[in-house]
Structures are given as C-alpha cells and as structure tokens.
Amino acid sequence: MTAKLIHDTSVSKIAEKYRQEGYKVFVEPEPEDIPFNLGTYRPNLIAKKNEAEGYIIEFNGSGRQTSIDRLKEIAEIVSENTGWRFMLITEEDALLKDEAKEVNLLSLEQIFSRITQSERLISLGENEGAFLSLWGIFEALLRRRAQEAIIPIERFPTVSLIKHMYSQGELSIEEYDRAMLLLNVRNRFIHGFEAPEINESVSELLALVNELISLWVPQGF
C-alpha cells in the first residue's frame, strides 16, 4: 500500500467510528464546513456532535513530520470556542486500534489514591507492582498536563510524549533524563527481561511523580 492509501484508509476508519457514535463527519472539509476561522489550516476531519460541539481532528501518519508548535496554535484557537476540541491522532497511537475517540484520563482523586496504594506496596516490599502502578500515574500526569497546556499530544506513545513534553518546556532536562532512564527499566521489565534495578528505580519514580505533582497540581485541588 502507498503512504497516501494507508493515510486515506486510516482517516476513513476514524470517520466511520465517529459516524457510528452519531456524529456528522466531514472528511477533508471545505472552508465552509469549518465552524470557525482557522486561517489556512485544514484538518483531516471534523466530527460535529451538533452545531455547537465537536472535534477538529488531525491524523498524523507514520513518517509525517509533526509541527507541535503549529498544532498547539491551532489547538489554542479551537479551545477558545466552547464545546470544541482539537485532537491529534497518530498512526502509532495504540488507542487507534480500538477506538479513535476521546477517552478519560485518571482523575486527580484516582491519581492520589493510586499513589497511596503504591506507597503501601513499597512498604510491603512489592516493588514490581508499585513500579508499574507509579508508571501509570506518571503517564497520566504527563497526559493531563498536555491537555491543560493545550499541547495536543496526550494520545502520543510514551516515548514521543516524554520527548515532546521536554521540547515544549514542560519537563526540565534533568526530569527528561530521569524519565528516559526509568522508561528503559519499565520496557525491560514489561517485555520479560530481568530488571533488578527496579528495586531502586521505584523510589526514583515515586520521587519524580511527587515532583511533577508539586509543579502541576494546585494545592488543595
């Protein structure tokens, strides 16, 4: 299959999923189909729930360069229009295999509850379980922060998510380096390789999670 055919097929699948949800879908919309001024930008899809609600959707296939700065500008314009949301879906997005629609991230209440559970696991010496739980919390924090900062990457695969959060200034170089080292530990462990350093890494991951919470979560949320 050619790159264009793969792209068009993926866009068609996304469009069909939204149609099945009851949305009115415009594929490669004309200017008059766009509900507000986006300048010269043309999304791949518009999914209208009604005249006042819907999604502006960009599909980014494998091999295409993604200008996050440019798409962040578009996302900010869309966010100014109540009821509308900009969504960037990539071919690598694991969620695309099942459903190309918005899904809910962990709430702050769920995040803090899981941190408490993870700390209990650490106290019991269950470091592997604690590490996996904390990793889920870490990703949830990154994705929530991306949403709050109107950076349309909350659906990105983990490594791309971390790299873009660093490039957008949301992670410091020190936090980025720690995250990438911890990602290597996580990858070895979940893919069935020995990861003896997980006993030390779980404390480092907990510290990183708490650090990001202090930066991104308002006190007394």
Backbone as numpy.savetxt, mean C-alpha at the origin, in Angstrom:
# Nx Ny Nz CAx CAy CAz Cx Cy Cz
2.39 -12.97 -25.31 1.56 -11.78 -25.31 2.43 -10.52 -25.31
2.03 -9.53 -26.06 2.76 -8.27 -26.07 2.48 -7.51 -24.79
3.36 -6.54 -24.49 3.18 -5.74 -23.28 1.85 -5.00 -23.32
1.47 -4.49 -24.50 0.20 -3.76 -24.62 -0.98 -4.67 -24.38
-0.91 -5.88 -24.91 -2.02 -6.83 -24.73 -2.15 -7.22 -23.26
-1.02 -7.45 -22.60 -1.05 -7.78 -21.17 -1.66 -6.63 -20.39
-1.24 -5.40 -20.74 -1.77 -4.22 -20.06 -3.27 -4.10 -20.27
-3.71 -4.22 -21.52 -5.14 -4.07 -21.83 -5.98 -5.16 -21.16
-5.44 -6.38 -21.10 -6.15 -7.48 -20.46 -6.31 -7.23 -18.97
-5.24 -6.73 -18.34 -5.30 -6.44 -16.90 -6.30 -5.34 -16.60
-6.28 -4.29 -17.43 -7.22 -3.18 -17.23 -8.66 -3.68 -17.40
-8.88 -4.55 -18.38 -10.22 -5.09 -18.60 -10.70 -5.91 -17.40
-9.80 -6.67 -16.80 -10.16 -7.47 -15.63 -10.52 -6.58 -14.45
-9.76 -5.50 -14.27 -10.07 -4.56 -13.19 -11.43 -3.93 -13.42
-11.66 -3.51 -14.67 -12.94 -2.88 -15.02 -14.11 -3.82 -14.74
-13.96 -5.09 -15.10 -15.04 -6.05 -14.90 -15.34 -6.26 -13.43
-14.31 -6.28 -12.60 -14.53 -6.45 -11.16 -15.34 -5.30 -10.59
-15.05 -4.09 -11.05 -15.82 -2.94 -10.57 -17.25 -2.97 -11.10
-17.42 -3.39 -12.33 -18.79 -3.51 -12.87 -19.60 -4.49 -12.04
-18.97 -5.59 -11.66 -19.67 -6.58 -10.85 -20.06 -6.03 -9.47
-19.34 -5.00 -9.03 -19.66 -4.36 -7.76 -20.72 -3.27 -7.92
-21.18 -3.07 -9.15 -22.24 -2.10 -9.39 -21.76 -0.72 -9.80
-20.47 -0.59 -10.08 -19.95 0.70 -10.52 -20.16 0.90 -12.02
-20.28 2.15 -12.42 -20.27 2.49 -13.84 -18.82 2.77 -14.21
-18.29 2.02 -15.17 -16.86 2.05 -15.44 -16.57 2.65 -16.81
-15.58 3.54 -16.84 -15.09 4.12 -18.09 -13.64 3.68 -18.27
-13.37 2.94 -19.33 -12.02 2.49 -19.64 -11.39 3.49 -20.60
-10.16 3.93 -20.27 -9.48 4.98 -21.05 -10.46 6.13 -21.30
-10.93 6.77 -20.23 -12.00 7.76 -20.34 -11.64 8.98 -21.19
-12.66 9.51 -21.83 -12.53 10.76 -22.55 -12.57 11.91 -21.54
-12.07 13.10 -21.93 -12.07 14.24 -20.99 -13.42 14.52 -20.37
-14.49 14.37 -21.16 -15.83 14.67 -20.62 -16.30 13.61 -19.61
-15.63 12.48 -19.54 -16.01 11.44 -18.58 -15.38 11.69 -17.20
-14.37 12.54 -17.16 -13.65 12.80 -15.91 -14.42 13.84 -15.10
-14.74 13.53 -13.84 -15.66 14.38 -13.07 -15.09 15.73 -12.63
-13.78 15.92 -12.72 -13.18 17.21 -12.37 -11.87 17.36 -13.14
-11.33 18.55 -13.10 -10.16 18.87 -13.93 -8.89 18.20 -13.41
-8.29 17.36 -14.24 -7.02 16.72 -13.92 -5.93 17.17 -14.88
-6.15 18.30 -15.52 -5.17 18.80 -16.47 -5.02 17.87 -17.66
-3.79 17.57 -18.02 -3.54 16.68 -19.16 -3.54 15.21 -18.78
-3.65 14.94 -17.49 -3.60 13.54 -17.04 -4.86 12.78 -17.44
-4.68 11.55 -17.94 -5.78 10.67 -18.27 -5.58 9.33 -17.57
-6.48 8.98 -16.66 -6.36 7.69 -15.96 -6.73 6.54 -16.88
-6.39 5.33 -16.47 -6.78 4.14 -17.24 -8.26 3.82 -17.05
-8.77 4.12 -15.84 -10.15 3.77 -15.52 -10.78 4.83 -14.63
-12.07 4.99 -14.78 -12.87 5.69 -13.79 -14.01 4.75 -13.40
-14.17 4.54 -12.10 -15.25 3.69 -11.60 -16.16 4.57 -10.75
-17.36 4.85 -11.26 -18.30 5.73 -10.57 -19.32 4.91 -9.77
-19.35 5.17 -8.46 -20.41 4.57 -7.65 -21.70 5.36 -7.87
-21.54 6.66 -7.94 -22.63 7.58 -8.33 -21.95 8.85 -8.82
-22.70 9.89 -9.04 -22.10 11.11 -9.58 -21.16 11.81 -8.61
-21.26 11.46 -7.33 -20.45 12.14 -6.32 -19.40 11.24 -5.67
-19.31 9.97 -6.08 -18.37 9.03 -5.46 -17.77 8.11 -6.51
-16.52 7.76 -6.28 -15.90 6.79 -7.18 -14.38 6.78 -7.06
-13.75 6.11 -8.01 -12.31 5.95 -8.03 -11.73 6.42 -9.36
-10.61 7.10 -9.27 -9.77 7.39 -10.43 -8.64 6.36 -10.35
-8.52 5.52 -11.36 -7.62 4.37 -11.26 -6.52 4.41 -12.32
-5.31 4.23 -11.86 -4.15 4.10 -12.75 -3.60 2.69 -12.60
-3.45 1.99 -13.71 -2.83 0.66 -13.67 -1.41 0.80 -14.18
-0.46 0.29 -13.40 0.94 0.36 -13.80 1.45 -1.05 -13.99
1.65 -1.44 -15.24 2.11 -2.78 -15.55 3.60 -2.94 -15.37
4.04 -4.17 -15.43 5.45 -4.50 -15.26 6.29 -3.78 -16.31
7.39 -3.18 -15.85 8.31 -2.55 -16.78 8.02 -1.08 -17.03
6.87 -0.59 -16.60 6.55 0.82 -16.80 7.13 1.65 -15.66
7.70 2.78 -16.01 8.24 3.68 -15.01 7.10 4.40 -14.29
7.18 4.43 -12.98 6.15 5.09 -12.19 6.72 6.36 -11.57
6.16 7.51 -11.93 6.55 8.78 -11.32 5.65 9.00 -10.12
6.13 8.61 -8.94 5.31 8.75 -7.74 5.03 10.22 -7.45
6.01 11.08 -7.72 5.79 12.51 -7.48 4.63 13.02 -8.33
4.59 12.63 -9.61 3.51 13.06 -10.49 2.17 12.50 -10.03
2.15 11.21 -9.69 0.90 10.60 -9.26 0.45 11.13 -7.90
1.39 11.53 -7.07 1.03 12.14 -5.79 0.29 13.45 -6.04
0.74 14.21 -7.03 0.04 15.45 -7.38 -1.40 15.15 -7.80
-1.57 14.11 -8.62 -2.92 13.73 -9.07 -3.76 13.30 -7.87
-3.16 12.49 -7.00 -3.88 11.99 -5.82 -4.33 13.15 -4.94
-3.50 14.17 -4.82 -3.87 15.32 -4.00 -5.05 16.07 -4.61
-5.05 16.21 -5.95 -6.18 16.87 -6.62 -7.46 16.07 -6.38
-7.36 14.75 -6.55 -8.54 13.90 -6.36 -9.04 13.98 -4.93
-8.12 14.02 -3.97 -8.52 14.04 -2.55 -9.28 15.30 -2.18
-9.12 16.36 -2.97 -9.84 17.61 -2.71 -11.32 17.51 -3.09
-11.67 16.44 -3.79 -13.04 16.23 -4.23 -13.68 15.15 -3.36
-14.50 15.57 -2.43 -15.12 14.65 -1.47 -15.83 13.50 -2.18
-15.55 12.30 -1.70 -16.21 11.12 -2.26 -15.38 10.41 -3.32
-14.25 11.03 -3.73 -13.41 10.45 -4.77 -12.06 10.04 -4.20
-11.50 8.97 -4.78 -10.23 8.42 -4.32 -9.39 8.02 -5.51
-8.10 8.36 -5.46 -7.17 7.92 -6.49 -6.55 6.59 -6.06
-6.50 5.64 -6.98 -5.94 4.34 -6.67 -4.94 3.93 -7.74
-3.73 3.59 -7.31 -2.69 3.09 -8.20 -2.56 1.59 -7.99
-2.82 0.83 -9.03 -2.74 -0.63 -8.96 -1.59 -1.09 -9.84
-0.71 -1.91 -9.30 0.42 -2.42 -10.08 0.21 -3.88 -10.44
0.91 -4.30 -11.46 0.82 -5.71 -11.87 1.34 -6.62 -10.77
2.29 -6.10 -9.99 2.89 -6.89 -8.92 2.04 -6.91 -7.66
1.01 -6.10 -7.65 0.13 -6.01 -6.49 -0.55 -7.36 -6.26
-0.22 -7.98 -5.15 -0.77 -9.32 -4.87 -2.29 -9.30 -4.81
-2.87 -8.19 -4.38 -4.32 -8.12 -4.25 -5.02 -8.18 -5.60
-4.29 -7.82 -6.66 -4.90 -7.81 -7.98 -5.34 -9.21 -8.40
-4.68 -10.25 -7.88 -5.03 -11.61 -8.25 -6.43 -11.98 -7.77
-6.86 -11.35 -6.71 -8.14 -11.71 -6.13 -9.20 -10.64 -6.35
-8.84 -9.40 -6.10 -9.83 -8.35 -6.26 -9.14 -7.00 -6.39
-9.50 -6.26 -7.41 -8.87 -4.96 -7.66 -9.73 -3.86 -7.07
-9.98 -3.94 -5.79 -10.77 -2.90 -5.14 -10.13 -2.56 -3.81
-10.60 -1.49 -3.22 -10.01 -1.03 -1.97 -10.31 -2.02 -0.85
-9.29 -2.25 -0.02 -9.47 -3.10 1.15 -9.05 -2.30 2.38
-9.57 -2.69 3.52 -9.31 -1.94 4.75 -8.01 -2.39 5.40
-7.21 -1.40 5.79 -6.00 -1.69 6.55 -6.37 -1.85 8.03
-5.44 -2.38 8.80 -5.65 -2.49 10.23 -5.95 -1.11 10.82
-6.90 -1.06 11.72 -7.19 0.18 12.43 -6.10 0.41 13.48
-6.03 1.61 14.03 -5.07 1.89 15.09 -5.36 1.04 16.32
-6.63 0.82 16.60 -7.00 -0.03 17.73 -6.46 -1.45 17.52
-6.61 -1.97 16.31 -6.11 -3.31 16.01 -4.58 -3.36 16.09
-3.95 -2.30 15.62 -2.48 -2.24 15.66 -1.98 -2.30 17.10
-2.57 -1.49 17.98 -2.11 -1.48 19.37 -2.44 -2.79 20.08
-3.56 -3.40 19.72 -3.90 -4.69 20.30 -2.88 -5.75 19.89
-2.48 -5.71 18.63 -1.50 -6.70 18.14 -0.11 -6.46 18.73
0.22 -5.21 18.98 1.50 -4.93 19.63 1.52 -5.56 21.03
0.43 -5.40 21.75 0.33 -6.01 23.08 0.47 -7.53 23.00
-0.19 -8.13 22.01 -0.09 -9.58 21.82 1.34 -9.98 21.47
2.01 -9.18 20.64 3.39 -9.48 20.24 4.33 -9.40 21.43
4.14 -8.39 22.27 4.98 -8.25 23.45 4.79 -9.44 24.39
3.57 -9.93 24.46 3.30 -11.10 25.30 4.02 -12.33 24.74
4.00 -12.48 23.41 4.70 -13.59 22.78 6.20 -13.52 23.05
6.75 -12.31 22.99 8.18 -12.15 23.26 8.50 -12.55 24.70
7.64 -12.16 25.63 7.85 -12.51 27.04 7.82 -14.01 27.27
7.08 -14.72 26.39 6.99 -16.18 26.50 8.07 -16.89 25.68
8.91 -16.12 25.02 9.97 -16.72 24.20 9.51 -17.16 22.83
8.29 -16.76 22.46 7.75 -17.13 21.14 8.14 -16.06 20.12
9.44 -15.98 19.84 9.97 -14.89 19.03 9.56 -14.96 17.56
9.43 -16.17 17.05 9.05 -16.29 15.64 7.65 -15.77 15.40
6.72 -16.16 16.25 5.35 -15.68 16.12 5.27 -14.18 16.34
6.04 -13.68 17.29 6.05 -12.25 17.57 6.60 -11.47 16.38
7.63 -12.00 15.75 8.24 -11.32 14.60 7.24 -11.19 13.46
6.55 -12.27 13.15 5.58 -12.23 12.05 4.43 -11.26 12.35
3.97 -11.26 13.59 2.89 -10.35 13.97 3.36 -8.90 13.87
4.56 -8.63 14.33 5.10 -7.27 14.27 5.36 -6.83 12.84
5.74 -7.78 11.98 5.95 -7.41 10.58 4.64 -6.95 9.95
3.56 -7.64 10.25 2.25 -7.22 9.75 1.90 -5.82 10.24
2.23 -5.53 11.49 1.98 -4.20 12.06 2.83 -3.16 11.34
4.10 -3.49 11.10 5.02 -2.58 10.40 4.48 -2.21 9.03
4.04 -3.21 8.27 3.49 -2.92 6.94 2.21 -2.10 7.04
1.37 -2.41 8.01 0.13 -1.65 8.18 0.43 -0.18 8.46
1.44 0.08 9.27 1.82 1.46 9.57 2.31 2.18 8.32
3.12 1.50 7.52 3.62 2.11 6.28 2.47 2.44 5.34
1.55 1.49 5.18 0.45 1.67 4.24 -0.53 2.74 4.74
-0.78 2.78 6.03 -1.65 3.82 6.59 -1.01 5.19 6.40
0.30 5.29 6.64 0.98 6.56 6.48 0.96 7.02 5.02
1.12 6.08 4.09 1.06 6.42 2.67 -0.31 7.01 2.33
-1.37 6.42 2.86 -2.72 6.95 2.65 -2.85 8.36 3.22
-2.38 8.55 4.45 -2.51 9.84 5.11 -1.73 10.93 4.38
-0.56 10.57 3.85 0.28 11.54 3.14 -0.11 11.67 1.67
-1.18 10.99 1.28 -1.68 10.99 -0.11 -0.58 10.59 -1.08
0.13 9.53 -0.72 1.12 8.92 -1.61 0.48 7.61 -2.09
0.10 7.49 -3.34 -0.73 6.35 -3.77 0.04 5.05 -3.97
0.66 4.59 -2.88 1.48 3.38 -2.98 1.10 2.35 -1.93
-0.07 2.54 -1.27 -0.40 1.65 -0.16 -0.66 0.22 -0.58
-0.85 0.00 -1.89 -1.06 -1.36 -2.39 0.21 -1.97 -2.98
1.32 -1.25 -2.90 2.57 -1.72 -3.50 3.11 -2.95 -2.76
3.85 -3.81 -3.47 4.58 -4.89 -2.80 5.53 -4.31 -1.75
5.88 -5.11 -0.77 6.60 -4.61 0.41 7.88 -3.87 0.07
8.74 -4.47 -0.74 10.04 -3.84 -1.00 9.86 -2.50 -1.71
8.93 -2.43 -2.67 8.67 -1.16 -3.36 8.08 -0.13 -2.40
7.21 -0.59 -1.51 6.60 0.29 -0.52 7.67 0.94 0.34
8.59 0.15 0.85 9.66 0.67 1.72 10.52 1.66 0.95
10.91 1.31 -0.27 11.78 2.18 -1.06 11.11 3.51 -1.38
9.83 3.46 -1.74 9.13 4.70 -2.08 8.88 5.56 -0.83
8.60 4.93 0.30 8.41 5.70 1.52 9.71 6.42 1.91
10.83 5.79 1.62 12.12 6.47 1.85 12.31 7.61 0.86
12.05 7.34 -0.43 12.27 8.36 -1.46 11.34 9.56 -1.28
10.18 9.33 -0.66 9.23 10.42 -0.40 9.50 11.13 0.93
10.57 10.72 1.62 10.95 11.40 2.85 10.20 10.96 4.09
9.43 9.87 3.98 8.66 9.39 5.13 9.49 8.49 6.04
10.53 7.90 5.50 11.49 7.11 6.30 12.87 7.76 6.19
13.58 7.82 7.30 14.95 8.31 7.27 15.86 7.23 6.68
17.07 7.59 6.33 18.01 6.61 5.78 18.29 5.51 6.80
18.35 5.90 8.08 18.60 4.91 9.13 17.41 3.96 9.28
16.20 4.49 9.22 15.00 3.65 9.30 14.89 2.75 8.06
15.24 3.30 6.91 15.22 2.51 5.67 16.20 1.33 5.76
17.41 1.60 6.22 18.42 0.53 6.33 17.95 -0.56 7.29
17.40 -0.16 8.42 16.90 -1.14 9.38 15.77 -1.96 8.79
14.86 -1.28 8.08 13.72 -1.97 7.47 14.18 -3.00 6.45
15.16 -2.66 5.64 15.64 -3.58 4.61 16.35 -4.79 5.23
17.08 -4.56 6.30 17.73 -5.69 6.98 16.68 -6.62 7.59
15.67 -6.04 8.20 14.60 -6.84 8.79 13.79 -7.56 7.72
13.63 -6.92 6.56 12.94 -7.56 5.44 13.69 -8.82 5.00
15.01 -8.77 4.98 15.80 -9.94 4.61 15.58 -11.09 5.58
15.52 -10.76 6.87 15.24 -11.79 7.89 13.86 -12.38 7.66
12.89 -11.52 7.46 11.51 -11.98 7.22 11.43 -12.88 6.00
12.10 -12.50 4.90 12.05 -13.29 3.67 12.67 -14.67 3.86
13.81 -14.73 4.54 14.44 -16.03 4.77 13.52 -16.93 5.60
12.91 -16.34 6.61 12.07 -17.13 7.51 10.82 -17.66 6.80
10.09 -16.80 6.11 8.82 -17.24 5.52 9.02 -18.15 4.30
10.22 -18.12 3.73 10.49 -18.99 2.59 11.17 -20.30 2.99
11.22 -20.56 4.28 11.65 -21.87 4.74 13.13 -22.03 5.03
13.85 -20.92 5.09 15.29 -20.98 5.40 15.51 -20.69 6.87
16.64 -21.14 7.37 16.97 -20.86 8.76 17.21 -19.36 8.94
16.71 -18.84 10.04 16.90 -17.42 10.36 17.14 -17.28 11.85
18.30 -17.77 12.32 18.56 -17.76 13.76 18.59 -16.35 14.36
18.87 -15.34 13.51 18.94 -13.97 14.01 17.58 -13.39 14.36
16.52 -14.17 14.11 15.17 -13.66 14.38 14.99 -13.37 15.87
15.71 -14.07 16.74 15.59 -13.83 18.18 16.08 -12.43 18.56
17.08 -11.94 17.85 17.56 -10.58 18.08 16.74 -9.57 17.27
16.36 -9.98 16.06 15.66 -9.06 15.17 14.28 -8.68 15.67
13.65 -9.55 16.45 12.30 -9.24 16.93 12.30 -8.00 17.81
13.35 -7.83 18.61 13.45 -6.63 19.45 13.69 -5.39 18.61
14.51 -5.55 17.56 14.77 -4.43 16.65 13.50 -4.02 15.91
12.71 -5.02 15.50 11.46 -4.73 14.79 10.46 -4.04 15.70
10.37 -4.49 16.95 9.47 -3.85 17.91 9.88 -2.39 18.13
11.18 -2.15 18.22 11.68 -0.79 18.42 11.33 0.09 17.22
11.47 -0.46 16.00 11.15 0.30 14.80 9.66 0.62 14.73
8.83 -0.36 15.05 7.39 -0.15 15.06 7.02 0.97 16.04
7.57 0.92 17.25 7.26 1.95 18.25 7.77 3.32 17.82
8.91 3.34 17.13 9.47 4.59 16.63 8.53 5.23 15.60
8.02 4.42 14.68 7.12 4.94 13.65 5.79 5.39 14.26
5.33 4.67 15.26 4.10 5.08 15.95 4.28 6.45 16.59
5.44 6.68 17.21 5.69 7.97 17.86 5.74 9.10 16.85
6.13 8.79 15.61 6.21 9.79 14.55 4.88 10.03 13.84
4.11 8.97 13.66 2.96 9.03 12.77 1.59 8.97 13.45
1.55 8.53 14.68 0.26 8.37 15.36 0.12 9.44 16.42
-0.90 10.29 16.32 -1.07 11.35 17.32 -1.34 10.77 18.70
-0.82 11.44 19.71 -1.05 10.98 21.08 -2.54 11.06 21.41
-2.99 10.01 22.08 -4.39 9.95 22.46 -5.31 9.87 21.26
-4.84 9.17 20.18 -5.61 9.07 18.95 -7.05 8.71 19.22
